[in-house]
Amino acid sequence: MTVKNTHFDELLDFPCQQTFKVMGLAQDDLPAKIITVLQTISPNDYSPTIKPSSKGTYHAVSIRVTVSSKEQMEQIYNELSAIDIVRYVL
């Protein structure tokens, strides 16, 4: 895992709710892949919202997660970014 010098701990009071927006290829299994990763880090019932791009090439998946620490936040970004069909995690 890549260690980044983020300042999440200075900006947020943990635990907190954070919405992640994951941009990926418009494939039916994108939300399932995202939820699978999140279930290993922070098990919960997730209800993603999916918005297709104007050309239909990409999907923006927004998903709300309870994050308990800076390290967990970084892990979520790293592991979601590692999904093969994900292009960006915001």
Residue frames as a rotation matrix with the C-alpha (Angstrom) as fourth column:
MET 1
0.584 0.812 0.000 0.00
0.812 -0.584 0.000 0.00
0.000 0.000 -1.000 0.00
THR 2
-0.242 -0.625 0.742 1.28
0.585 -0.704 -0.402 3.44
0.774 0.337 0.536 -0.92
VAL 3
0.027 0.188 -0.982 1.68
0.934 -0.355 -0.042 5.76
-0.357 -0.916 -0.185 2.04
LYS 4
-0.033 0.057 0.998 0.57
0.612 -0.788 0.065 9.29
0.790 0.613 -0.009 1.29
ASN 5
-0.831 -0.280 -0.481 1.03
0.552 -0.519 -0.653 12.38
-0.067 -0.808 0.585 3.40
THR 6
-0.163 0.866 0.473 -2.63
0.479 -0.349 0.805 13.32
0.862 0.358 -0.358 3.51
HIS 7
-0.949 -0.116 0.294 -4.18
-0.155 -0.638 -0.754 15.74
0.275 -0.761 0.588 5.98
PHE 8
-0.158 0.954 -0.253 -7.52
0.116 0.273 0.955 14.00
0.981 0.122 -0.154 6.45
ASP 9
-0.058 0.102 -0.993 -6.94
0.946 0.324 -0.022 13.88
0.320 -0.941 -0.115 10.21
GLU 10
-0.857 -0.281 -0.431 -6.56
0.411 -0.878 -0.244 17.67
-0.310 -0.387 0.868 10.29
LEU 11
-0.864 0.501 -0.041 -9.65
-0.392 -0.621 0.679 18.31
0.315 0.603 0.733 8.18
LEU 12
0.033 0.912 -0.408 -12.14
-0.319 0.397 0.861 15.77
0.947 0.102 0.304 9.49
ASP 13
-0.341 -0.019 0.940 -13.38
-0.932 0.140 -0.335 14.60
-0.125 -0.990 -0.065 12.86
PHE 14
-0.453 0.107 -0.885 -13.45
-0.336 0.899 0.280 10.80
0.826 0.424 -0.372 12.83
PRO 15
-0.588 0.205 0.782 -15.67
0.681 0.648 0.342 8.83
-0.437 0.734 -0.520 12.72
CYS 16
-0.359 0.485 -0.797 -17.53
-0.463 -0.834 -0.299 10.66
-0.810 0.262 0.524 9.98
GLN 17
0.475 0.559 0.679 -19.66
0.461 0.499 -0.734 10.08
-0.750 0.661 -0.020 6.91
GLN 18
-0.407 -0.636 -0.655 -17.82
-0.386 -0.530 0.755 10.58
-0.828 0.560 -0.029 3.63
THR 19
0.765 0.624 0.159 -19.24
-0.067 0.324 -0.944 10.37
-0.640 0.711 0.290 0.12
PHE 20
-0.446 -0.885 0.134 -16.86
-0.021 0.159 0.987 8.85
-0.895 0.437 -0.089 -2.39
LYS 21
0.686 0.555 -0.471 -17.42
-0.504 -0.105 -0.857 9.42
-0.525 0.825 0.208 -6.09
VAL 22
-0.257 -0.729 0.634 -15.92
0.044 0.647 0.762 6.68
-0.965 0.224 -0.134 -8.21
MET 23
0.424 0.301 -0.854 -15.60
-0.804 -0.309 -0.508 7.25
-0.417 0.902 0.111 -11.95
GLY 24
-0.461 -0.573 0.678 -15.25
-0.203 0.811 0.548 4.07
-0.864 0.115 -0.491 -13.97
LEU 25
-0.946 0.103 -0.306 -16.05
-0.280 0.210 0.937 2.33
0.161 0.972 -0.170 -17.21
ALA 26
-0.156 0.981 0.115 -19.78
-0.980 -0.139 -0.145 1.88
-0.126 -0.135 0.983 -17.78
GLN 27
-0.630 -0.039 -0.776 -19.91
-0.221 0.966 0.131 -1.82
0.744 0.254 -0.617 -16.97
ASP 28
0.378 0.923 -0.065 -22.73
-0.247 0.168 0.954 -3.52
0.892 -0.345 0.292 -15.09
ASP 29
0.508 -0.195 -0.839 -20.37
0.697 0.665 0.267 -4.88
0.506 -0.721 0.474 -12.44
LEU 30
-0.332 -0.678 0.656 -18.80
0.139 -0.723 -0.677 -1.52
0.933 -0.133 0.334 -11.46
PRO 31
0.195 0.422 0.885 -21.07
-0.787 -0.470 0.398 -0.91
0.585 -0.775 0.241 -8.43
ALA 32
0.965 0.173 -0.196 -20.64
-0.051 0.861 0.506 -4.52
0.256 -0.479 0.840 -7.26
LYS 33
0.211 -0.965 -0.157 -16.85
0.669 0.260 -0.696 -4.25
0.713 0.042 0.700 -7.47
ILE 34
-0.327 -0.277 0.904 -16.92
-0.314 -0.870 -0.380 -1.03
0.892 -0.408 0.197 -5.45
ILE 35
0.540 0.629 0.559 -19.20
-0.750 0.057 0.659 -2.52
0.383 -0.775 0.503 -2.79
THR 36
0.811 -0.299 -0.503 -17.05
0.343 0.939 -0.005 -5.67
0.474 -0.169 0.864 -2.56
VAL 37
-0.259 -0.948 0.184 -13.99
0.425 -0.283 -0.860 -3.55
0.867 -0.144 0.476 -1.77
LEU 38
-0.264 0.203 0.943 -15.88
-0.638 -0.770 -0.012 -1.43
0.724 -0.604 0.333 0.75
GLN 39
0.784 0.615 -0.078 -17.32
-0.377 0.573 0.728 -4.50
0.493 -0.542 0.681 2.50
THR 40
0.408 -0.712 -0.572 -13.78
0.673 0.658 -0.338 -5.70
0.617 -0.247 0.747 3.28
ILE 41
-0.628 -0.682 0.374 -12.80
0.314 -0.663 -0.680 -2.32
0.712 -0.310 0.631 4.76
SER 42
-0.886 0.421 0.197 -16.02
-0.418 -0.535 -0.734 -1.11
-0.203 -0.732 0.650 6.38
PRO 43
-0.805 0.593 0.004 -18.88
0.546 0.739 0.396 -3.66
0.232 0.321 -0.918 6.30
ASN 44
-0.624 0.674 -0.397 -22.26
-0.219 -0.637 -0.739 -1.98
-0.750 -0.374 0.545 5.88
ASP 45
0.116 0.708 0.696 -25.36
0.831 0.314 -0.458 -1.86
-0.543 0.632 -0.552 3.71
TYR 46
-0.702 -0.478 -0.529 -24.41
0.107 -0.804 0.585 0.41
-0.704 0.354 0.615 0.83
SER 47
0.403 0.845 0.351 -26.80
0.669 -0.010 -0.743 2.15
-0.625 0.535 -0.569 -1.56
PRO 48
-0.654 -0.741 -0.150 -24.78
0.423 -0.524 0.739 3.64
-0.627 0.420 0.656 -4.40
THR 49
0.604 0.716 -0.351 -26.22
0.015 -0.450 -0.893 6.12
-0.797 0.533 -0.283 -6.86
ILE 50
-0.327 -0.684 0.652 -25.10
0.667 0.322 0.672 5.76
-0.670 0.655 0.350 -10.46
LYS 51
0.574 0.434 -0.695 -25.00
-0.174 -0.765 -0.620 8.53
-0.801 0.476 -0.363 -13.04
PRO 52
0.341 -0.445 0.828 -23.96
0.854 0.515 -0.075 7.71
-0.393 0.732 0.556 -16.61
SER 53
-0.579 -0.580 -0.574 -21.78
0.190 -0.780 0.596 10.11
-0.793 0.236 0.562 -18.60
SER 54
0.077 0.661 -0.747 -23.35
-0.619 -0.556 -0.555 11.98
-0.782 0.505 0.366 -21.52
LYS 55
-0.141 -0.204 -0.969 -21.85
-0.952 0.298 0.076 9.53
0.273 0.933 -0.236 -24.04
GLY 56
0.820 0.561 0.109 -22.50
-0.564 0.763 0.317 6.50
0.095 -0.321 0.942 -21.83
THR 57
0.252 -0.825 -0.506 -18.83
-0.182 0.473 -0.862 5.50
0.950 0.310 -0.031 -21.72
TYR 58
-0.803 -0.586 -0.106 -18.41
0.065 0.091 -0.994 6.05
0.593 -0.805 -0.035 -17.98
HIS 59
0.441 0.863 -0.247 -20.45
0.456 0.022 0.890 5.84
0.773 -0.505 -0.383 -14.81
ALA 60
-0.543 -0.467 0.698 -20.08
-0.437 -0.552 -0.710 8.04
0.717 -0.690 0.096 -11.74
VAL 61
0.195 0.546 -0.815 -20.91
0.500 0.659 0.562 5.99
0.844 -0.517 -0.145 -8.67
SER 62
-0.303 -0.207 0.930 -21.51
-0.622 -0.696 -0.358 7.95
0.722 -0.687 0.082 -5.47
ILE 63
0.311 0.336 -0.889 -21.46
0.385 0.811 0.441 6.01
0.869 -0.479 0.122 -2.24
ARG 64
0.358 -0.070 0.931 -21.59
-0.707 -0.672 0.221 7.13
0.610 -0.738 -0.290 1.39
VAL 65
0.195 -0.445 -0.874 -19.22
0.427 0.841 -0.333 5.44
0.883 -0.308 0.354 3.84
THR 66
0.970 -0.013 0.243 -18.64
-0.228 -0.405 0.886 5.80
0.087 -0.914 -0.395 7.57
VAL 67
0.296 -0.947 -0.123 -14.90
0.190 0.185 -0.964 6.31
0.936 0.262 0.235 7.95
SER 68
0.914 0.144 -0.379 -13.24
0.372 0.071 0.926 5.86
0.160 -0.987 0.011 11.33
SER 69
0.398 -0.839 -0.372 -9.66
0.310 -0.258 0.915 7.08
-0.863 -0.479 0.158 10.73
LYS 70
0.324 -0.438 -0.839 -7.21
-0.793 -0.609 0.011 8.75
-0.516 0.661 -0.545 8.37
GLU 71
-0.710 -0.670 0.215 -5.68
-0.484 0.687 0.543 5.34
-0.511 0.282 -0.812 7.65
GLN 72
-0.260 0.705 0.660 -9.04
0.517 0.679 -0.521 3.87
-0.816 0.206 -0.541 6.74
MET 73
0.663 0.471 -0.582 -9.79
-0.157 -0.673 -0.723 6.83
-0.732 0.570 -0.373 4.44
GLU 74
-0.084 -0.796 -0.600 -6.46
-0.914 -0.179 0.366 6.33
-0.398 0.579 -0.712 2.66
GLN 75
-0.754 -0.151 0.640 -7.09
-0.040 0.982 0.185 2.58
-0.656 0.114 -0.746 2.38
ILE 76
0.267 0.929 0.256 -10.48
0.397 0.136 -0.908 3.22
-0.878 0.344 -0.332 0.76
TYR 77
0.605 -0.093 -0.791 -8.96
-0.612 -0.689 -0.387 5.60
-0.509 0.719 -0.474 -1.81
ASN 78
-0.436 -0.888 -0.143 -6.11
-0.806 0.316 0.500 3.19
-0.399 0.333 -0.854 -2.57
GLU 79
-0.694 0.154 0.703 -8.24
0.158 0.986 -0.061 0.06
-0.703 0.069 -0.708 -2.89
LEU 80
0.490 0.872 -0.002 -11.01
0.240 -0.137 -0.961 1.69
-0.838 0.470 -0.277 -4.93
SER 81
0.408 -0.420 -0.811 -8.37
-0.793 -0.602 -0.087 3.18
-0.452 0.679 -0.579 -7.26
ALA 82
-0.633 -0.740 0.228 -6.90
-0.573 0.646 0.505 -0.31
-0.521 0.189 -0.833 -7.76
ILE 83
0.191 0.750 0.633 -10.13
0.156 0.613 -0.774 -1.69
-0.969 0.247 0.001 -9.30
ASP 84
-0.535 -0.584 0.611 -9.32
0.613 0.230 0.756 -2.44
-0.582 0.779 0.235 -12.94
ILE 85
-0.169 0.542 0.823 -12.25
0.910 -0.235 0.342 -0.50
0.379 0.807 -0.454 -14.45
VAL 86
0.694 0.332 -0.639 -12.01
0.607 -0.747 0.271 2.52
-0.388 -0.576 -0.720 -12.12
ARG 87
0.240 -0.587 0.773 -10.45
0.705 -0.442 -0.554 5.66
0.667 0.678 0.308 -13.56
TYR 88
-0.541 -0.374 0.754 -10.77
-0.190 -0.818 -0.542 8.20
0.820 -0.436 0.371 -10.70
VAL 89
0.064 0.552 -0.831 -11.81
0.914 0.301 0.271 8.29
0.400 -0.778 -0.485 -7.05
LEU 90
-0.426 -0.122 0.896 -12.90
-0.034 -0.988 -0.151 11.63
0.904 -0.095 0.417 -5.63
